[in-house]
Amino acid sequence: MSLAPFVQKLVQLVVMEPEIVTVREARDRGTQVYNVTVSPNDVGRVIGKDGRVVGCIRQLVSAAGSKGNLRTVVKVVTD
């Protein structure tokens, strides 16, 4: 069960440049890791004040993953 399209849609709703959003999926020790790359101008919007926005995204992805007994991690990749 891949949640990459779900993660991508969530992030696209937050950013100003949704066409640049990419999500790479990896597997690490039984955990699905979603590496999200956005425009440098949108990193702050995705992270949010005190990490609240990315925290909410992680919570939604975790809840969706728990339906399929998946452990998930969402990481925002910065350059």
N, C-alpha and C positions, 0 to 999 in steps of 0.2 A: 504494500500500500504506500504510494508516494503522495506526500503532502506538498511537494514542491510547487504545483500550480496554486494551491491555497495560500502558501507563504508569499508567492509572487504577487498575487492579487491583493493581499493585505498590505504589503509594502507599497504597491502602486497607488493605493488609495491615499497614502500619507504624503508622498513625495510630489515635487513640482514637475519632475521630468520622468514620468512613468515608463517611457520607452527605453530608458537606459537600465532599468532594474533587471538584474540577472540573479538567479538562484541556482547554486550548485549543490547537489546532494551527495553526501558521502556516508559511509558506514564505519563506525569506530567502536569496537568492543560492544556490539549489540545496541548501539545508539545511532539513531538517524541524525546526522548533522547537516544543517542547512546553512550554507555560507551565502549571505546576501551582499551583493555589490550594488551600490547606488552611485549617483553623481556626487562628486565632492561637495557640492553645494547643498545636497540633501541629507548628508550624514547627520547633521544636527536635528533635522526634522524626524528622522527615523529613531534616533536615540531618545529625543525628547528631554524635557526638564527632569533632572535627577533619574533618567533612564525609564521614565514612566511609559513612554510609547512602546519602546522595544520590550519592556516588561509585559505589557498587555498582549503584544504580538506573541511572545513566548508562551504566555498563559493559554491563549487560544489554540496555538499549535499543539501544545502539550495535551490539552483537553481532546482535540481531534485525534491525536495519536493514541491516546489511552483507549479509545474505542477499538483500535486494532492491536492493543497490547504493545505499543511502540513507545520507547523512550526517545524523546526528541530534544534537540538543542538548536537554537537559532543564534547565529553569530553574524554580526555586521562587520564586513571586511573593509578596512580603511587603508588607503595607500599613503 
